[in-house]
Amino acid sequence: MSTLLDQMLEPLMDDLDAPRARKLAALRADPKLQAQVDQLADKANEGTLSESERAEYDKYLAAWHLMSLMQRRARRFLKESGES
């Protein structure tokens, strides 16, 4: 079953080609940003996030969720097209 976000991404993903799909699937946060997110995740697990840190972390989680969906779709495209 598709989620609302999957349905909203459909038009974008319909225009996907193999080179773009490979780039999308390979996207990663730069080390500095990843370290910042990891630090916030540690504080969240410890229950020590401030209100502003919680808001920042929530934004990262939303972006991560969106990117995860797009990358999943890109990998599926590559697999189904025999380009993986």
Steps between C-alpha positions, in 0.01 A plus 500: 500500500633842403534774754390854429863603463564216253205620295624858508845392382360295212517779235861574590600137494323438168769708327783304660773352281785266596776763549278714722375196689858391574589851624191514718561154644858595587424829678636525853532781752843656521702389803454827691121491464489129582699562818255775601201271440670217689560731795134603504395134473716412800346782702152392391570146617625636832198729533716812526397697189410862553185633334700659218706184451179295483366730226829473308509121539139468386589690181790264434275200556241636256769560237645153563157344453445682171845405371450140607178478302661654193803274525281192541310597186828563313639160601176331397518679164858380448413143596189485282682652203799266539730795569601413855 
